[in-house]
């Protein structure tokens, strides 16, 4: 049994949105001798920061639902896609009938260029998490999909996991007594990366594999 380091840059919260830079860490204080131009510039910066944070926040989704995060690849910009197109293509990629998919909530975050799908059905969640490609206007775009952290948990990523390792093997190698806070481990799409959910609000420095 060995130790694998975690990549904290991809730590996520329960809504599935990527952790963003702490823009509030920079002070807005002007200091002595500030001019009127400095004041206007500072005010404009604060407004822009507020817009950035507002755009990065996800709306409230059903708390008890399972959340699946989809990260588009290949240069797809969600701002160029209508909500109707997005709903239809994700349902088609997940092979979920339109009348059933309408019960789920598809929520794009244009600022972070991700999609969060909220569903109360485990079968739907598994299908969304298995999506590796979506077709938009005749063009195929790769996506990475994974299940977002449950309420009261955090997530992080380990890399370099062999592609031949099955979902059952990954789960068994992560969720055991030597990783007491590990709850769930899922491969991200068809990559060598695995996202792990941990109980509580602290990510350990490593996991025992």
Backbone as a printed PyTorch tensor [residue, N CA C, xyz], in Angstrom:
tensor([[[  0.8570,  -1.1960,   0.0000],
         [  0.0000,   0.0000,   0.0000],
         [  0.8860,   1.2360,   0.0000]],

        [[  0.6690,   2.1480,  -0.9670],
         [  1.4820,   3.3440,  -1.0690],
         [  0.6800,   4.5960,  -0.8370]],

        [[  1.3820,   5.7450,  -0.8840],
         [  0.7330,   7.0330,  -0.6880],
         [  0.6890,   7.7830,  -2.0170]],

        [[ -0.4230,   8.4150,  -2.2940],
         [ -0.5690,   9.2400,  -3.4810],
         [ -0.9020,  10.6530,  -3.0470]],

        [[ -0.1750,  11.6300,  -3.5980],
         [ -0.4470,  13.0180,  -3.2660],
         [ -1.6980,  13.5150,  -3.9470]],

        [[ -2.3130,  14.5260,  -3.3380],
         [ -3.5260,  15.1170,  -3.8790],
         [ -3.2020,  16.4240,  -4.5680]],

        [[ -4.0040,  16.7820,  -5.5790],
         [ -3.8220,  18.0110,  -6.3340],
         [ -4.8600,  19.0230,  -5.8770]],

        [[ -4.4780,  19.8710,  -4.9300],
         [ -5.4540,  20.7500,  -4.2760],
         [ -6.0260,  21.8190,  -5.1970]],

        [[ -5.4180,  22.0570,  -6.3580],
         [ -5.9460,  23.0880,  -7.2440],
         [ -7.3280,  22.7320,  -7.7550]],

        [[ -7.7210,  21.4490,  -7.6750],
         [ -9.0280,  21.0550,  -8.1610],
         [-10.0010,  20.7450,  -7.0380]],

        [[ -9.6830,  21.2140,  -5.8390],
         [-10.6120,  21.0020,  -4.7280],
         [-11.9330,  21.6790,  -5.0560]],

        [[-13.0450,  20.9840,  -4.8090],
         [-14.3430,  21.5350,  -5.1430],
         [-15.2670,  21.5390,  -3.9550]],

        [[-16.2960,  22.3850,  -4.0500],
         [-17.3030,  22.4330,  -3.0050],
         [-18.4920,  21.6120,  -3.4510]],

        [[-19.5720,  21.5900,  -2.6420],
         [-20.6780,  20.6950,  -2.9180],
         [-21.4070,  21.0480,  -4.1990]],

        [[-21.3340,  22.2790,  -4.7120],
         [-22.0540,  22.6030,  -5.9320],
         [-21.2790,  22.2000,  -7.1690]],

        [[-20.0640,  21.6940,  -6.9990],
         [-19.3100,  21.2030,  -8.1300],
         [-18.4840,  22.2400,  -8.8340]],

        [[-18.6130,  23.4900,  -8.4820],
         [-17.8580,  24.5330,  -9.1550],
         [-16.4140,  24.4970,  -8.7290]],

        [[-15.5040,  24.7270,  -9.6560],
         [-14.0850,  24.7520,  -9.3300],
         [-13.7890,  25.8710,  -8.3490]],

        [[-12.8240,  25.6180,  -7.4790],
         [-12.3820,  26.6580,  -6.5590],
         [-11.6970,  27.7490,  -7.3630]],

        [[-12.0810,  28.9960,  -7.1450],
         [-11.5120,  30.1120,  -7.8790],
         [-10.5790,  30.9020,  -7.0000]],

        [[ -9.7920,  31.7710,  -7.6340],
         [ -8.8410,  32.5790,  -6.8810],
         [ -9.5770,  33.5000,  -5.9250]],

        [[ -8.9820,  33.7390,  -4.7680],
         [ -9.6070,  34.5860,  -3.7600],
         [ -9.3530,  36.0350,  -4.1170]],

        [[-10.2780,  36.6140,  -4.8820],
         [-10.0790,  37.9880,  -5.3120],
         [-10.1780,  38.9530,  -4.1530]],

        [[-10.7750,  38.5210,  -3.0500],
         [-10.8850,  39.4060,  -1.9020],
         [ -9.5850,  39.5340,  -1.1380]],

        [[ -8.5820,  38.7120,  -1.4960],
         [ -7.3210,  38.7680,  -0.7690],
         [ -6.5400,  40.0290,  -1.0970]],

        [[ -6.9100,  40.7000,  -2.1690],
         [ -6.2250,  41.9300,  -2.5410],
         [ -6.9600,  43.1110,  -1.9200]],

        [[ -6.2480,  43.9480,  -1.2510],
         [ -6.8680,  45.0830,  -0.5730],
         [ -7.2650,  46.1500,  -1.5680]],

        [[ -8.3810,  46.8180,  -1.2880],
         [ -8.8350,  47.9240,  -2.1120],
         [ -8.4570,  49.2690,  -1.5130]],

        [[ -7.7000,  49.2590,  -0.4040],
         [ -7.3330,  50.5080,   0.2380],
         [ -6.4550,  51.3360,  -0.6790]],

        [[ -6.7750,  52.6260,  -0.7710],
         [ -6.0150,  53.5130,  -1.6440],
         [ -4.7650,  54.0460,  -0.9750]],

        [[ -4.7830,  54.1510,   0.3460],
         [ -3.6350,  54.7390,   1.0220],
         [ -3.7010,  56.2510,   0.9530]],

        [[ -2.7140,  56.8980,   1.5610],
         [ -2.6980,  58.3560,   1.6020],
         [ -2.4280,  58.9710,   0.2530]],

        [[ -3.0110,  60.1320,   0.0200],
         [ -2.7200,  60.8940,  -1.1790],
         [ -3.4090,  60.3800,  -2.4190]],

        [[ -4.4900,  59.6170,  -2.2960],
         [ -5.1780,  59.0900,  -3.4640],
         [ -5.8760,  60.2170,  -4.2000]],

        [[ -5.8370,  60.1660,  -5.5210],
         [ -6.4810,  61.1910,  -6.3360],
         [ -7.8930,  60.7610,  -6.6800]],

        [[ -8.6680,  61.6900,  -7.2800],
         [-10.0140,  61.3460,  -7.7080],
         [-10.0020,  60.2520,  -8.7450]],

        [[ -8.9910,  60.2790,  -9.6250],
         [ -8.8720,  59.2390, -10.6450],
         [ -8.6210,  57.8850, -10.0100]],

        [[ -7.7640,  57.8770,  -8.9550],
         [ -7.4960,  56.6280,  -8.2420],
         [ -8.7710,  56.0730,  -7.6240]],

        [[ -9.5810,  56.9890,  -7.0550],
         [-10.8190,  56.5620,  -6.4110],
         [-11.7680,  55.9340,  -7.4150]],

        [[-11.9250,  56.5850,  -8.5850],
         [-12.8130,  56.0420,  -9.6120],
         [-12.3110,  54.6940, -10.1060]],

        [[-10.9750,  54.5920, -10.2610],
         [-10.3860,  53.3340, -10.7290],
         [-10.6300,  52.2160,  -9.7260]],

        [[-10.4710,  52.5400,  -8.4260],
         [-10.6940,  51.5430,  -7.3800],
         [-12.1480,  51.1070,  -7.3520]],

        [[-13.0700,  52.0900,  -7.5170],
         [-14.4880,  51.7650,  -7.5000],
         [-14.8410,  50.8570,  -8.6780]],

        [[-14.2570,  51.1330,  -9.8400],
         [-14.5100,  50.3090, -11.0210],
         [-13.9990,  48.8890, -10.8160]],

        [[-12.8390,  48.7790, -10.1390],
         [-12.2790,  47.4510,  -9.8680],
         [-13.1990,  46.6550,  -8.9490]],

        [[-13.7590,  47.3530,  -7.9310],
         [-14.6580,  46.6650,  -7.0100],
         [-15.9130,  46.1830,  -7.7300]],

        [[-16.4440,  47.0150,  -8.6400],
         [-17.6310,  46.6300,  -9.4020],
         [-17.3370,  45.4130, -10.2600]],

        [[-16.1610,  45.4210, -10.9270],
         [-15.7980,  44.2930, -11.7870],
         [-15.6200,  43.0160, -10.9820]],

        [[-15.0220,  43.1510,  -9.7770],
         [-14.8510,  41.9760,  -8.9220],
         [-16.2010,  41.4250,  -8.4920]],

        [[-17.1240,  42.3420,  -8.1820],
         [-18.4540,  41.9000,  -7.7870],
         [-19.1510,  41.1520,  -8.9090]],

        [[-18.9830,  41.6450, -10.1400],
         [-19.5850,  40.9610, -11.2860],
         [-18.9560,  39.5920, -11.4890]],

        [[-17.6300,  39.5140, -11.3120],
         [-16.9300,  38.2460, -11.4730],
         [-17.4310,  37.2160, -10.4720]],

        [[-17.5480,  37.6290,  -9.2120],
         [-18.0120,  36.7030,  -8.1810],
         [-19.4570,  36.2940,  -8.4210]],

        [[-20.2830,  37.2520,  -8.8510],
         [-21.6840,  36.9470,  -9.1160],
         [-21.8050,  35.9520, -10.2550]],

        [[-20.9690,  36.1430, -11.2960],
         [-21.0100,  35.2370, -12.4320],
         [-20.4900,  33.8650, -12.1010]],

        [[-19.5820,  33.7770, -11.1110],
         [-18.9780,  32.4930, -10.7590],
         [-19.8570,  31.6780,  -9.8270]],

        [[-20.7920,  32.3330,  -9.1300],
         [-21.6460,  31.6130,  -8.1910],
         [-22.7230,  30.8360,  -8.9390]],

        [[-23.0080,  29.6450,  -8.4350],
         [-24.0670,  28.8320,  -9.0120],
         [-25.3770,  29.1340,  -8.2870]],

        [[-26.5010,  29.0270,  -8.9870],
         [-27.7830,  29.2140,  -8.3020],
         [-28.0320,  28.0630,  -7.3440]],

        [[-28.9830,  28.2540,  -6.4380],
         [-29.3230,  27.1940,  -5.4940],
         [-29.9670,  26.0260,  -6.2400]],

        [[-29.3960,  24.8430,  -6.0600],
         [-29.9360,  23.6280,  -6.6570],
         [-30.5110,  22.7620,  -5.5410]],

        [[-31.4250,  21.8480,  -5.8630],
         [-32.0190,  20.9990,  -4.8220],
         [-30.9560,  20.3360,  -3.9630]],

        [[-31.0120,  20.5610,  -2.6780],
         [-29.9390,  20.1270,  -1.7850],
         [-29.7800,  18.6120,  -1.7560]],

        [[-30.8740,  17.8880,  -1.8610],
         [-30.7870,  16.4370,  -1.7800],
         [-30.4070,  15.7610,  -3.0810]],

        [[-30.3060,  16.5200,  -4.1630],
         [-29.9970,  15.9480,  -5.4700],
         [-28.5310,  15.5470,  -5.5930]],

        [[-28.2790,  14.6580,  -6.5370],
         [-26.9090,  14.3140,  -6.9260],
         [-26.4800,  15.3260,  -7.9820]],

        [[-25.2740,  15.8550,  -7.8500],
         [-24.7740,  16.8530,  -8.7970],
         [-23.6520,  16.2460,  -9.6430]],

        [[-23.7750,  16.3750, -10.9550],
         [-22.7490,  15.9150, -11.8830],
         [-22.1580,  17.1310, -12.5800]],

        [[-20.8290,  17.2260, -12.5810],
         [-20.1290,  18.3450, -13.2040],
         [-19.5750,  17.9050, -14.5490]],

        [[-19.8350,  18.6880, -15.5830],
         [-19.2970,  18.4270, -16.9110],
         [-18.3820,  19.5710, -17.3130]],

        [[-17.1510,  19.2270, -17.6960],
         [-16.1690,  20.2150, -18.1190],
         [-15.9150,  20.0460, -19.6100]],

        [[-16.3840,  20.9770, -20.4420],
         [-16.1840,  20.8650, -21.8900],
         [-14.7090,  20.9990, -22.2630]],

        [[-14.3160,  20.2620, -23.2880],
         [-12.9620,  20.3420, -23.8270],
         [-13.0360,  20.7940, -25.2890]],

        [[-11.8720,  20.9420, -25.8750],
         [-11.8120,  21.2080, -27.3090],
         [-12.3090,  22.5640, -27.7380]],

        [[-12.2240,  23.5480, -26.8530],
         [-12.5550,  24.9120, -27.2530],
         [-14.0310,  25.2480, -27.2660]],

        [[-14.8680,  24.4140, -26.6740],
         [-16.2960,  24.7230, -26.6210],
         [-16.5660,  25.7870, -25.5710]],

        [[-17.2000,  26.8800, -25.9850],
         [-17.5700,  27.9590, -25.0680],
         [-19.0810,  27.8950, -24.8440]],

        [[-19.4680,  27.6690, -23.6200],
         [-20.8850,  27.5100, -23.3120],
         [-21.6930,  28.7620, -23.6030]],

        [[-21.0370,  29.9040, -23.6050],
         [-21.7440,  31.1560, -23.8970],
         [-22.2600,  31.1900, -25.3350]],

        [[-21.7150,  30.3200, -26.1960],
         [-22.1500,  30.2670, -27.5930],
         [-23.2770,  29.2610, -27.8170]],

        [[-23.6990,  28.5920, -26.7470],
         [-24.6980,  27.5260, -26.8650],
         [-25.9660,  27.9350, -26.1230]],

        [[-27.1180,  27.7190, -26.7370],
         [-28.3720,  28.0500, -26.0670],
         [-28.6960,  27.0010, -25.0060]],

        [[-29.5340,  27.3840, -24.0520],
         [-29.9170,  26.4520, -22.9900],
         [-30.6590,  25.2430, -23.5710]],

        [[-31.4990,  25.4850, -24.5660],
         [-32.2520,  24.3850, -25.1750],
         [-31.2980,  23.3930, -25.8250]],

        [[-30.3250,  23.9050, -26.5830],
         [-29.3390,  23.0260, -27.2190],
         [-28.5750,  22.2170, -26.1770]],

        [[-28.1690,  22.8910, -25.1150],
         [-27.3770,  22.2330, -24.0790],
         [-28.1790,  21.1240, -23.3990]],

        [[-29.4170,  21.4260, -23.0480],
         [-30.2610,  20.4150, -22.4000],
         [-30.4360,  19.1850, -23.2880]],

        [[-30.7040,  19.4390, -24.5630],
         [-30.9620,  18.3280, -25.4830],
         [-29.7140,  17.4860, -25.7240]],

        [[-28.5830,  18.1460, -25.9330],
         [-27.3720,  17.3890, -26.2660],
         [-26.8580,  16.5890, -25.0790]],

        [[-27.0100,  17.1220, -23.8580],
         [-26.5640,  16.3800, -22.6720],
         [-27.4660,  15.1730, -22.4340]],

        [[-28.7710,  15.3550, -22.6020],
         [-29.6990,  14.2350, -22.4380],
         [-29.4150,  13.1520, -23.4740]],

        [[-29.1490,  13.5780, -24.7170],
         [-28.8550,  12.6120, -25.7770],
         [-27.5580,  11.8670, -25.4940]],

        [[-26.5290,  12.5940, -25.0430],
         [-25.2420,  11.9650, -24.7500],
         [-25.3600,  10.9770, -23.5980]],

        [[-26.2330,  11.2880, -22.6420],
         [-26.4370,  10.4040, -21.4910],
         [-27.4420,   9.2950, -21.7880]],

        [[-28.0480,   9.3540, -22.9870],
         [-29.0470,   8.3630, -23.4040],
         [-30.2210,   8.3050, -22.4220]],

        [[-30.6930,   9.4970, -22.0790],
         [-31.8660,   9.6190, -21.2090],
         [-33.0000,  10.2220, -22.0370]],

        [[-34.1640,   9.5870, -22.0980],
         [-35.2850,  10.1340, -22.8680],
         [-35.6110,  11.5630, -22.4430]],

        [[-36.0150,  12.3710, -23.4160],
         [-36.2570,  13.7890, -23.1570],
         [-37.2880,  14.0050, -22.0620]],

        [[-38.3390,  13.1880, -22.0420],
         [-39.3820,  13.3830, -21.0300],
         [-38.8780,  13.0860, -19.6240]],

        [[-37.8890,  12.1840, -19.4980],
         [-37.3050,  11.8940, -18.1910],
         [-36.2420,  12.9270, -17.8280]],

        [[-35.4670,  13.3490, -18.8220],
         [-34.4120,  14.3380, -18.5720],
         [-34.9870,  15.6780, -18.1460]],

        [[-36.2340,  15.9470, -18.5250],
         [-36.8550,  17.2230, -18.1620],
         [-37.0400,  17.3600, -16.6570]],

        [[-36.9700,  16.2430, -15.9290],
         [-37.0870,  16.2900, -14.4740],
         [-35.7840,  16.7410, -13.8160]],

        [[-34.6810,  16.7000, -14.5650],
         [-33.3770,  17.1000, -14.0410],
         [-33.1080,  18.5680, -14.3530]],

        [[-32.1660,  19.1510, -13.6360],
         [-31.8280,  20.5640, -13.8250],
         [-30.4330,  20.6640, -14.4310]],

        [[-30.3400,  21.2900, -15.6050],
         [-29.0550,  21.5190, -16.2680],
         [-28.6890,  22.9800, -16.0710]],

        [[-27.5930,  23.2210, -15.3930],
         [-27.2280,  24.5860, -15.0060],
         [-25.8200,  24.9320, -15.4930]],

        [[-25.6920,  25.6890, -16.5860],
         [-24.3620,  26.0970, -17.0480],
         [-23.8230,  27.2600, -16.2270]],

        [[-22.5310,  27.2710, -15.9960],
         [-21.8460,  28.4020, -15.3690],
         [-20.9320,  28.9830, -16.4330]],

        [[-21.3530,  30.0710, -17.0420],
         [-20.6190,  30.6370, -18.1680],
         [-19.2790,  31.2110, -17.7510]],

        [[-19.1810,  31.7040, -16.5180],
         [-17.9280,  32.2880, -16.0460],
         [-16.8390,  31.2180, -15.9650]],

        [[-17.1820,  30.0440, -15.4750],
         [-16.2080,  28.9700, -15.3150],
         [-16.2540,  27.9630, -16.4560]],

        [[-17.2170,  28.1280, -17.3620],
         [-17.3680,  27.2540, -18.5290],
         [-17.5400,  25.7910, -18.1080]],

        [[-18.4320,  25.5660, -17.1620],
         [-18.7700,  24.2140, -16.7280],
         [-20.2880,  24.0770, -16.7080]],

        [[-20.7490,  22.8430, -16.6260],
         [-22.1780,  22.5660, -16.4960],
         [-22.3830,  21.6860, -15.2760]],

        [[-23.3630,  22.0210, -14.4610],
         [-23.7430,  21.1750, -13.3360],
         [-25.1470,  20.6430, -13.6120]],

        [[-25.2710,  19.3220, -13.5890],
         [-26.5750,  18.6860, -13.7660],
         [-27.0280,  18.1540, -12.4150]],

        [[-28.2160,  18.5470, -12.0080],
         [-28.7650,  18.1410, -10.7160],
         [-29.9110,  17.1610, -10.9470]],

        [[-29.8170,  15.9880, -10.3170],
         [-30.8510,  14.9730, -10.4910],
         [-31.0890,  14.2240,  -9.1850]],

        [[-32.2990,  13.7790,  -8.9990],
         [-32.6300,  12.9950,  -7.8060],
         [-32.4990,  11.4980,  -8.0670]],

        [[-32.2370,  11.1340,  -9.3200],
         [-32.1990,   9.7220,  -9.6990],
         [-30.7650,   9.2300,  -9.8600]],

        [[-30.4190,   8.1640,  -9.1410],
         [-29.0780,   7.5920,  -9.2310],
         [-28.7730,   7.1020, -10.6400]],

        [[-29.7490,   6.4860, -11.3010],
         [-29.5290,   5.9920, -12.6610],
         [-29.1580,   7.1350, -13.5960]],

        [[-29.8600,   8.2570, -13.4850],
         [-29.5430,   9.4090, -14.3200],
         [-28.1460,   9.9300, -14.0000]],

        [[-27.8220,  10.0170, -12.7190],
         [-26.5100,  10.5260, -12.3130],
         [-25.3910,   9.6820, -12.9040]],

        [[-25.5450,   8.3660, -12.8600],
         [-24.5190,   7.4820, -13.4120],
         [-24.3750,   7.6830, -14.9160]],

        [[-25.4770,   7.9140, -15.5860],
         [-25.4270,   8.1330, -17.0350],
         [-24.7600,   9.4720, -17.3680]],

        [[-25.0960,  10.5110, -16.6090],
         [-24.4530,  11.8080, -16.8450],
         [-22.9500,  11.7220, -16.5730]],

        [[-22.5790,  11.0120, -15.5190],
         [-21.1650,  10.9060, -15.1500],
         [-20.3620,  10.1110, -16.1690]],

        [[-21.0420,   9.3170, -16.9870],
         [-20.3610,   8.5100, -17.9990],
         [-20.2110,   9.2370, -19.3340]],

        [[-20.7760,  10.4310, -19.4320],
         [-20.6990,  11.1850, -20.6930],
         [-19.2510,  11.5900, -20.9780]],

        [[-18.8010,  11.2880, -22.1700],
         [-17.4430,  11.6640, -22.5680],
         [-17.4080,  12.5800, -23.7650]],

        [[-18.5850,  12.7840, -24.3920],
         [-18.6470,  13.6220, -25.5870],
         [-20.0530,  14.1580, -25.7590]],

        [[-20.1540,  15.3920, -26.1990],
         [-21.4460,  15.9620, -26.5700],
         [-21.3270,  16.5380, -27.9740]],

        [[-22.4270,  16.5100, -28.7130],
         [-22.4510,  17.0100, -30.0900],
         [-23.2420,  18.3100, -30.1430]],

        [[-22.5770,  19.3630, -30.5840],
         [-23.2020,  20.6760, -30.7150],
         [-23.1600,  21.0960, -32.1730]],

        [[-24.3300,  21.2130, -32.7960],
         [-24.4410,  21.6770, -34.1850],
         [-23.5340,  20.8830, -35.1190]],

        [[-23.5370,  19.5740, -34.9300],
         [-22.7840,  18.7040, -35.8130],
         [-21.3200,  18.5430, -35.4780]],

        [[-20.8500,  19.2030, -34.4260],
         [-19.4490,  19.0960, -34.0150],
         [-19.3600,  18.3880, -32.6710]],

        [[-18.4770,  17.3880, -32.6070],
         [-18.3020,  16.6280, -31.3650],
         [-17.2990,  17.3340, -30.4620]],

        [[-17.6200,  17.4280, -29.1820],
         [-16.7340,  18.0480, -28.1950],
         [-16.5500,  17.0810, -27.0270]],

        [[-15.3040,  16.8360, -26.6580],
         [-15.0390,  15.9800, -25.5100],
         [-15.3990,  16.7100, -24.2190]],

        [[-15.8640,  15.9600, -23.2430],
         [-16.1410,  16.5150, -21.9190],
         [-15.6080,  15.5530, -20.8630]],

        [[-15.2350,  16.1120, -19.7280],
         [-14.9120,  15.3110, -18.5540],
         [-16.0710,  15.4680, -17.5790]],

        [[-16.5260,  14.3710, -17.0310],
         [-17.6770,  14.4130, -16.1250],
         [-17.3590,  13.6750, -14.8360]],

        [[-17.8340,  14.2110, -13.7330],
         [-17.6540,  13.5370, -12.4480],
         [-18.7570,  13.9720, -11.4890]],

        [[-18.9590,  13.1700, -10.4670],
         [-19.9800,  13.4670,  -9.4650],
         [-19.4370,  14.4630,  -8.4540]],

        [[-20.1890,  15.5180,  -8.2120],
         [-19.7470,  16.5660,  -7.2970],
         [-19.8340,  16.0930,  -5.8550]],

        [[-19.1370,  16.8110,  -4.9960],
         [-19.0930,  16.4430,  -3.5810],
         [-20.4790,  16.5160,  -2.9540]],

        [[-20.7540,  15.5800,  -2.0690],
         [-21.9950,  15.5960,  -1.3170],
         [-21.9680,  16.7250,  -0.2990]],

        [[-23.1290,  17.0570,   0.2480],
         [-23.1900,  18.0990,   1.2720],
         [-22.3480,  17.6840,   2.4750]],

        [[-21.5360,  18.6070,   2.9690],
         [-20.6870,  18.3100,   4.1160],
         [-19.4240,  17.5660,   3.7500]],

        [[-19.0630,  17.6110,   2.4590],
         [-17.8470,  16.9400,   2.0170],
         [-17.0210,  17.8720,   1.1430]],

        [[-15.7840,  17.4740,   0.8970],
         [-14.9230,  18.1720,  -0.0540],
         [-14.3550,  17.1370,  -1.0140]],

        [[-13.8230,  17.6180,  -2.1370],
         [-13.2490,  16.7070,  -3.1210],
         [-11.8540,  17.1510,  -3.5210]],

        [[-11.0730,  16.1740,  -3.9490],
         [ -9.7630,  16.4600,  -4.5150],
         [ -9.4300,  15.3710,  -5.5250]],

        [[ -8.2980,  15.5180,  -6.1860],
         [ -7.9740,  14.6620,  -7.3250],
         [ -6.6300,  13.9810,  -7.1450]],

        [[ -6.5570,  12.7030,  -7.5280],
         [ -5.2790,  12.0070,  -7.6490],
         [ -5.0850,  11.6790,  -9.1250]],

        [[ -3.8300,  11.5970,  -9.5360],
         [ -3.5380,  11.3740, -10.9520],
         [ -2.6610,  10.1420, -11.1360]],

        [[ -2.5620,   9.6980, -12.3770],
         [ -1.6870,   8.5870, -12.7070],
         [ -2.2780,   7.2190, -12.4430]],

        [[ -3.5980,   7.1240, -12.3490],
         [ -4.2360,   5.8330, -12.1020],
         [ -4.3500,   5.0730, -13.4280]],

        [[ -3.8620,   3.8370, -13.5050],
         [ -3.8870,   3.0740, -14.7640],
         [ -5.2860,   2.9940, -15.3680]],

        [[ -5.3570,   3.1060, -16.6760],
         [ -6.6460,   3.0830, -17.3560],
         [ -7.3410,   1.7340, -17.2240]],

        [[ -6.5620,   0.6750, -17.0090],
         [ -7.1820,  -0.6450, -16.8980],
         [ -7.8390,  -0.8900, -15.5400]],

        [[ -7.5990,  -0.0230, -14.5640],
         [ -8.2310,  -0.1840, -13.2530],
         [ -9.7330,   0.0680, -13.3630]],

        [[-10.5240,  -0.8740, -12.9180],
         [-11.9790,  -0.7430, -12.9930],
         [-12.4980,   0.1920, -11.9120]],

        [[-13.7650,   0.5840, -12.0520],
         [-14.3890,   1.4450, -11.0450],
         [-14.4050,   0.7590,  -9.6870]],

        [[-14.6380,  -0.5500,  -9.6910],
         [-14.6730,  -1.2950,  -8.4320],
         [-13.2970,  -1.3230,  -7.7710]],

        [[-12.2470,  -1.4950,  -8.5790],
         [-10.8930,  -1.5400,  -8.0360],
         [-10.4860,  -0.1810,  -7.4750]],

        [[-10.8330,   0.8810,  -8.1900],
         [-10.5110,   2.2320,  -7.7200],
         [-11.1920,   2.4990,  -6.3840]],

        [[-12.4680,   2.1530,  -6.3020],
         [-13.2150,   2.3650,  -5.0600],
         [-12.5810,   1.5810,  -3.9120]],

        [[-12.2200,   0.3300,  -4.1740],
         [-11.6360,  -0.5160,  -3.1270],
         [-10.2640,  -0.0220,  -2.6960]],

        [[ -9.5040,   0.5620,  -3.6270],
         [ -8.1600,   1.0360,  -3.3120],
         [ -8.1530,   2.3610,  -2.5600]],

        [[ -9.2820,   3.0530,  -2.5570],
         [ -9.3490,   4.3650,  -1.9030],
         [-10.1940,   4.3310,  -0.6330]],

        [[-11.3590,   3.7180,  -0.7110],
         [-12.2880,   3.7260,   0.4220],
         [-12.0190,   2.5080,   1.3010]],

        [[-11.1830,   2.6930,   2.3240],
         [-10.8550,   1.6350,   3.2790],
         [-10.4070,   2.2810,   4.5860]],

        [[-10.0770,   1.4730,   5.5650],
         [ -9.8090,   1.9740,   6.9170],
         [ -8.5950,   2.8900,   6.9960]],

        [[ -7.6640,   2.7850,   6.0470],
         [ -6.4740,   3.6300,   6.0880],
         [ -6.7410,   5.0350,   5.5300]],

        [[ -7.8780,   5.2140,   4.8690],
         [ -8.3390,   6.5360,   4.4340],
         [ -9.6980,   6.7750,   5.0920]],

        [[ -9.7260,   7.0480,   6.3880],
         [-10.9820,   7.0580,   7.1490],
         [-12.0140,   8.0680,   6.6870]],

        [[-11.5780,   9.1650,   6.0440],
         [-12.5580,  10.1710,   5.6240],
         [-12.9720,  10.0210,   4.1630]],

        [[-12.3650,   9.0960,   3.4330],
         [-12.7080,   8.8970,   2.0220],
         [-14.0640,   8.2140,   1.8990]],

        [[-14.9450,   8.8020,   1.0900],
         [-16.2940,   8.2670,   0.9270],
         [-16.5200,   7.6370,  -0.4390]],

        [[-15.8840,   8.2120,  -1.4560],
         [-16.1940,   7.7920,  -2.8180],
         [-15.0490,   8.1830,  -3.7370]],

        [[-14.7740,   7.3460,  -4.7490],
         [-13.7170,   7.6320,  -5.7210],
         [-14.2170,   7.2870,  -7.1150]],

        [[-14.1050,   8.2360,  -8.0350],
         [-14.5770,   8.0290,  -9.4030],
         [-13.5580,   8.5610, -10.4010]],

        [[-13.3240,   7.7800, -11.4500],
         [-12.4450,   8.2430, -12.5220],
         [-13.1080,   9.4040, -13.2590]],

        [[-12.3100,  10.3790, -13.6850],
         [-12.8230,  11.5040, -14.4610],
         [-12.7900,  11.1120, -15.9310]],

        [[-13.9620,  10.7980, -16.4730],
         [-14.0460,  10.3980, -17.8700],
         [-13.1650,   9.2050, -18.1720]],

        [[-12.3580,   9.3390, -19.2380],
         [-11.4370,   8.2760, -19.6370],
         [ -9.9920,   8.6610, -19.3470]],

        [[ -9.7920,   9.5350, -18.3630],
         [ -8.4540,  10.0080, -18.0200],
         [ -7.8300,   9.1320, -16.9380]],

        [[ -6.5880,   9.4510, -16.5790],
         [ -5.8960,   8.7570, -15.4930],
         [ -6.1120,   9.4560, -14.1500]],

        [[ -7.0370,  10.3950, -14.1240],
         [ -7.3190,  11.1440, -12.8980],
         [ -8.5640,  10.5970, -12.2050]],

        [[ -8.5240,  10.5980, -10.8760],
         [ -9.6450,  10.1070, -10.0690],
         [-10.0180,  11.1730,  -9.0540]],

        [[-11.2970,  11.4960,  -8.9610],
         [-11.7720,  12.4740,  -7.9900],
         [-12.3120,  11.7220,  -6.7770]],

        [[-11.9120,  12.2040,  -5.5880],
         [-12.2610,  11.5370,  -4.3350],
         [-13.0670,  12.4880,  -3.4570]],

        [[-14.1510,  11.9880,  -2.8830],
         [-14.9510,  12.7640,  -1.9300],
         [-14.5400,  12.3760,  -0.5170]],

        [[-14.3160,  13.4060,   0.3290],
         [-13.9230,  13.1930,   1.7200],
         [-14.9820,  13.7700,   2.6510]],

        [[-15.2460,  13.0770,   3.7370],
         [-16.1660,  13.5780,   4.7490],
         [-15.5530,  14.7770,   5.4590]],

        [[-16.3850,  15.7930,   5.7330],
         [-15.8990,  16.9750,   6.4390],
         [-15.4790,  18.0740,   5.4850]],

        [[-14.6780,  19.0020,   5.9850],
         [-14.2910,  20.1720,   5.1970],
         [-12.7780,  20.3020,   5.0540]],

        [[-12.0550,  19.2240,   5.3100],
         [-10.6000,  19.2570,   5.1940],
         [-10.1260,  18.1140,   4.3140]],

        [[ -9.2560,  18.4520,   3.3560],
         [ -8.6900,  17.4470,   2.4660],
         [ -7.3800,  16.9350,   3.0630]],

        [[ -7.1840,  15.6150,   3.1660],
         [ -5.9110,  15.0980,   3.6860],
         [ -4.7660,  15.3970,   2.7290]],

        [[ -3.5460,  15.3030,   3.2270],
         [ -2.3780,  15.5780,   2.3940],
         [ -2.1130,  14.4740,   1.3850]],

        [[ -2.5830,  13.2810,   1.6540],
         [ -2.3740,  12.1520,   0.7460],
         [ -3.4260,  11.0830,   1.0220]],

        [[ -3.5220,  10.1310,   0.1070],
         [ -4.3770,   8.9640,   0.3260],
         [ -3.5170,   7.7130,   0.2110]],

        [[ -3.8830,   6.6820,   0.9460],
         [ -3.1980,   5.3880,   0.8460],
         [ -3.9140,   4.5440,  -0.2040]],

        [[ -3.1340,   4.0910,  -1.1790],
         [ -3.6840,   3.3450,  -2.3200],
         [ -3.3740,   1.8640,  -2.1700]]])
